[in-house]
């Protein structure tokens, strides 16, 4: 365990103690932000494994299918297109 991990553990204990001791909410927020910051620093400074160093993984937590909502019983396919004698496409929407 390196010094950054020790600092993270100390701040984690401080956050828990602040919650148990009913410390002012603003001070709890400051402790939490410091804990998150040191935790991120420790994570960035840990040695990269050989397996993860060659991987480029971008995950923004976005699911492209999450915004698609098709109610059951609805028509989701397009209707047929009829061509009139003047050769213009006619598409009707109902």
C-alpha positions in Angstrom: 0.0 0.0 0.0 1.6 3.3 -1.1 1.2 6.8 0.4 -1.7 7.7 -1.9 -3.6 4.6 -0.9 -3.0 5.5 2.8 -4.2 9.0 2.2 -7.3 7.7 0.5 -8.0 5.4 3.4 -7.5 8.2 5.9 -9.9 10.5 4.1 -12.4 7.6 3.8 -12.3 7.2 7.6 -12.6 11.0 8.0 -15.8 11.0 5.8 -17.3 8.2 7.9 -16.4 9.9 11.1 -17.9 13.2 9.9 -21.2 11.3 9.1 -21.2 9.6 12.5 -20.4 12.8 14.4 -23.0 15.0 12.6 -20.4 17.4 11.3 -21.8 20.4 9.3 -23.0 19.4 5.8 -20.7 21.9 4.1 -17.7 20.4 5.9 -18.9 16.9 5.0 -19.1 18.0 1.4 -15.5 19.3 1.5 -14.2 16.0 3.0 -16.1 14.0 0.4 -14.6 16.1 -2.5 -11.1 15.7 -1.1 -11.6 12.0 -0.7 -12.8 11.7 -4.3 -9.9 13.7 -5.5 -7.2 11.7 -3.7 -8.9 8.5 -4.7 -8.7 9.6 -8.4 -5.1 10.6 -8.0 -4.2 7.2 -6.5 -6.0 5.4 -9.3 -4.1 7.4 -12.0 -0.8 6.7 -10.4 -1.1 3.0 -10.0 1.0 1.1 -12.4 -0.8 0.0 -15.5 -1.0 -3.7 -16.2 0.3 -5.0 -19.5 -3.2 -6.1 -20.4 -4.9 -2.7 -19.9 -2.2 -0.6 -21.4 -3.1 -1.7 -24.9 -6.8 -1.2 -24.6 -8.6 1.9 -25.6 -12.0 1.8 -23.9 -14.3 4.8 -24.1 -17.5 4.3 -22.1 -19.5 7.4 -21.6 -22.4 5.5 -20.1 -24.5 6.3 -23.1 -26.9 3.6 -24.4 -28.0 4.6 -27.9 -31.1 2.4 -27.6 -32.3 4.1 -24.4 -34.0 6.9 -26.3 -36.0 4.5 -28.5 -39.5 3.9 -27.3 -41.9 1.9 -29.5 -45.3 1.4 -27.8 -46.7 -2.1 -28.3 -49.3 -2.5 -30.9 -48.0 0.4 -33.0 -47.0 0.2 -36.7 -43.3 0.7 -36.9 -42.8 -0.2 -40.6 -43.3 2.2 -43.5 -46.2 1.9 -45.7 -45.9 1.1 -49.4 -45.1 3.8 -51.9 -47.3 4.1 -54.9 -46.1 5.6 -58.2 -48.6 7.6 -60.1 -48.6 7.9 -63.9 -46.5 11.1 -63.7 -43.6 9.2 -62.1 -43.5 11.2 -58.9 -43.1 9.5 -55.6 -46.1 9.9 -53.3 -45.7 9.2 -49.7 -48.6 9.6 -47.3 -48.5 9.8 -43.5 -51.4 8.9 -41.4 
